[in-house]
Amino acid sequence: MVKIVFKNGRVAEWTKDEYNDYKYDGKCFILIKDGRWIGFYNMDCVTSITVE
């Protein structure tokens, strides 16, 4: 599971069935499913990310 908490208080949660992989390049956090980007998060807007 991936839990993303945003600075405005909103939370996005992704189960392991919803994604295969993820990337972090220092500016963005990207969730990937079957080679396609399904979640793209600008780190300027994120407070924390938890990957379990």
N, C-alpha and C positions, 0 to 999 in steps of 0.2 A: 504494500500500500504506500502511496505517496500522499502526504498532507501538506498543502501549501497555505500559509497564513499571510494575508495581505495587510499592508499598513492601514487600510480603511476598515479592518476588522472582518472582512469576508474570508471564507475558507473554501478551498477546492480540495476534494479528496478523490483519488483515483485508486481503484482496486487493481490487483495484479492481473486480473483478466482483461482489463481495459488497456494495458500497455505492455510492450515487450522490452523496452529499453528506454534510457534517458541520457541526455547530454547536458553538460554545464560548461559554458565557455567563459565564465567570469562576468558576463553581462546578461545572459539569458539562460533559463532552465527550460529544456525542451523534452517533452514526453513523446515517445515514438511507438507506433503500433504497425507491425508488418511493413516497416520501411517508410511509413508516412508520419509526418509530424502531426500529432493530434492535440498537443498543448504547448503553447509558447508563452513563456512568462518573463517579462522584463524584471530583472532583479531590483531595479529602482523602486518597484512597487511591492516587493515581497519582504516580509519580516522574518519568516522562517520556512524551511522545507525539511520535512522528516520523511526519510525513505526507510521502510521496514521490509 
